[in-house]
Amino acid sequence: MSTCLVTGGAGFIGCAVSHHLVTQFDKVIAVDNLHPQVHRTPTRPTALATAVELRVGDVTEAGMWDELLSHATPDVVIHLAAETGTGQSLTEASRHAHVNVVGTTRMLDALAARGVAPKRFVLASSRAVYGEGAWIDGNGNVSYPGQRSAAMLEASTWDFPGLRALPFRADTTQPHPTSVYGATKLAQEHILNAWALSFGSSVNIVRLQNVYGPGQSLTNPYTGIVSLFARLAKAKKSIPVYEDGAMLRDFVFIDDVARAIVGAATTSREGVLADIGTGVSLSIADIAQIAADIYGAPPPHVTAQYRNGDVRHAACEVDIAVGQLDWAPAVPANEGIRRLCAWIDGMDEDVAA
């Protein structure tokens, strides 16, 4: 029998992939601590496929791994468990490092202690590993300007003067994380690759852009800007937009992300490193306007506020994923946001508030 283990398997992405995985594997086990920042109640999510075995546990605890691996031997591990708040990671660095880095090494130590080497690891990494990424000047020279300084932000100098941001490419863009979260995700990549080379496993890595859609936590203040915009627009409020509203993002719908992760788990290819997005970048102001239009809310307004650690632009090219995972994004932002809004409209008011 083939067994797939999904860490963080009761979360937003874990629930979305679960319905695909139960058709691909004989047994699917989800491990999740049901953290209250993500889960309103410590109960099994209704969105998790019923055929999935849920084990409530913390990936940072050695005892949990000992107990789990005494009953199951995973052929494939999809590693989703992580603290994800970019801004939060700057003030809760130890928490992010403990879960993202130590949680990964605890898993690997437990596998090694039992002599278990899964055939495949799939890591849900992040566009945050790139930081600001590569920028190009008018003469075609490419550089990595690094993190925007406090002085730049205070002066409302949002872009690096004379430079234009390039979309991320996993095969050419150098990782230079500008947040603790991004640094821990890059550490996960290095740790898994190093372990796999020694123990004979393979690793496929998907670097996710901004994921959104039905099922996303509506109570987590550190993730889900699209759902935040939708709820403000539904309340007929003008959506506040940071900086000048022109920062670019690639918002990718949850269904597309789920298909990409399952593809990374089931493909015959090994060593995949691919960006998962739509390949289309939209400004934050564009996203806010789409939400406002859906609900007939007042136009968004620019606040010139900013968050330390936020990158100016983040977009990607998806041809590597298309070529290696037999995958392509199918849901454009305007359609995806409408689906999200329809889901929010169907929620109980106390949950969607």
Secondary structure in CASP SS format (residue, H / E / C, confidence):
PFRMAT SS
TARGET T0000
AUTHOR 0000-0000-0000
METHOD secondary structure of the structure
MODEL  1
M C 1.00
S C 1.00
T E 1.00
C E 1.00
L E 1.00
V E 1.00
T E 1.00
G C 1.00
G C 1.00
A C 1.00
G C 1.00
F H 1.00
I H 1.00
G H 1.00
C H 1.00
A H 1.00
V H 1.00
S H 1.00
H H 1.00
H H 1.00
L H 1.00
V C 1.00
T C 1.00
Q C 1.00
F C 1.00
D C 1.00
K E 1.00
V E 1.00
I E 1.00
A E 1.00
V E 1.00
D E 1.00
N C 1.00
L C 1.00
H C 1.00
P C 1.00
Q C 1.00
V C 1.00
H C 1.00
R C 1.00
T C 1.00
P C 1.00
T C 1.00
R C 1.00
P C 1.00
T C 1.00
A C 1.00
L C 1.00
A C 1.00
T C 1.00
A C 1.00
V C 1.00
E E 1.00
L E 1.00
R E 1.00
V E 1.00
G C 1.00
D C 1.00
V C 1.00
T C 1.00
E C 1.00
A H 1.00
G H 1.00
M H 1.00
W H 1.00
D H 1.00
E H 1.00
L H 1.00
L H 1.00
S C 1.00
H C 1.00
A C 1.00
T C 1.00
P C 1.00
D C 1.00
V E 1.00
V E 1.00
I E 1.00
H E 1.00
L C 1.00
A C 1.00
A C 1.00
E C 1.00
T C 1.00
G C 1.00
T H 1.00
G H 1.00
Q H 1.00
S H 1.00
L H 1.00
T H 1.00
E C 1.00
A H 1.00
S H 1.00
R H 1.00
H H 1.00
A H 1.00
H H 1.00
V H 1.00
N H 1.00
V H 1.00
V H 1.00
G H 1.00
T H 1.00
T H 1.00
R H 1.00
M H 1.00
L H 1.00
D H 1.00
A H 1.00
L H 1.00
A H 1.00
A H 1.00
R C 1.00
G C 1.00
V C 1.00
A C 1.00
P C 1.00
K C 1.00
R E 1.00
F E 1.00
V E 1.00
L E 1.00
A E 1.00
S E 1.00
S E 1.00
R H 1.00
A H 1.00
V H 1.00
Y H 1.00
G C 1.00
E C 1.00
G C 1.00
A C 1.00
W E 1.00
I E 1.00
D C 1.00
G C 1.00
N C 1.00
G C 1.00
N C 1.00
V E 1.00
S E 1.00
Y C 1.00
P C 1.00
G C 1.00
Q C 1.00
R C 1.00
S C 1.00
A H 1.00
A H 1.00
M H 1.00
L H 1.00
E H 1.00
A C 1.00
S C 1.00
T C 1.00
W C 1.00
D C 1.00
F C 1.00
P C 1.00
G C 1.00
L C 1.00
R E 1.00
A E 1.00
L C 1.00
P C 1.00
F E 1.00
R C 1.00
A C 1.00
D C 1.00
T C 1.00
T C 1.00
Q C 1.00
P C 1.00
H C 1.00
P C 1.00
T C 1.00
S C 1.00
V H 1.00
Y H 1.00
G H 1.00
A H 1.00
T H 1.00
K H 1.00
L H 1.00
A H 1.00
Q H 1.00
E H 1.00
H H 1.00
I H 1.00
L H 1.00
N H 1.00
A H 1.00
W H 1.00
A H 1.00
L H 1.00
S H 1.00
F H 1.00
G C 1.00
S C 1.00
S E 1.00
V E 1.00
N E 1.00
I E 1.00
V E 1.00
R E 1.00
L E 1.00
Q C 1.00
N E 1.00
V E 1.00
Y E 1.00
G C 1.00
P C 1.00
G C 1.00
Q C 1.00
S C 1.00
L C 1.00
T C 1.00
N C 1.00
P C 1.00
Y C 1.00
T C 1.00
G C 1.00
I H 1.00
V H 1.00
S H 1.00
L H 1.00
F H 1.00
A H 1.00
R H 1.00
L H 1.00
A H 1.00
K H 1.00
A C 1.00
K C 1.00
K C 1.00
S C 1.00
I C 1.00
P E 1.00
V E 1.00
Y C 1.00
E C 1.00
D C 1.00
G C 1.00
A C 1.00
M C 1.00
L E 1.00
R E 1.00
D C 1.00
F E 1.00
V E 1.00
F E 1.00
I H 1.00
D H 1.00
D H 1.00
V H 1.00
A H 1.00
R H 1.00
A H 1.00
I H 1.00
V H 1.00
G H 1.00
A H 1.00
A H 1.00
T H 1.00
T C 1.00
S C 1.00
R C 1.00
E C 1.00
G C 1.00
V C 1.00
L E 1.00
A E 1.00
D E 1.00
I E 1.00
G C 1.00
T C 1.00
G C 1.00
V C 1.00
S C 1.00
L E 1.00
S E 1.00
I H 1.00
A H 1.00
D H 1.00
I H 1.00
A H 1.00
Q H 1.00
I H 1.00
A H 1.00
A H 1.00
D H 1.00
I H 1.00
Y H 1.00
G C 1.00
A C 1.00
P C 1.00
P C 1.00
P C 1.00
H E 1.00
V E 1.00
T C 1.00
A C 1.00
Q C 1.00
Y C 1.00
R C 1.00
N C 1.00
G C 1.00
D C 1.00
V C 1.00
R C 1.00
H C 1.00
A E 1.00
A C 1.00
C E 1.00
E C 1.00
V C 1.00
D H 1.00
I H 1.00
A H 1.00
V H 1.00
G H 1.00
Q H 1.00
L H 1.00
D C 1.00
W C 1.00
A C 1.00
P C 1.00
A C 1.00
V C 1.00
P C 1.00
A H 1.00
N H 1.00
E H 1.00
G H 1.00
I H 1.00
R H 1.00
R H 1.00
L H 1.00
C H 1.00
A H 1.00
W H 1.00
I H 1.00
D H 1.00
G C 1.00
M C 1.00
D C 1.00
E H 1.00
D H 1.00
V H 1.00
A H 1.00
A C 1.00
END
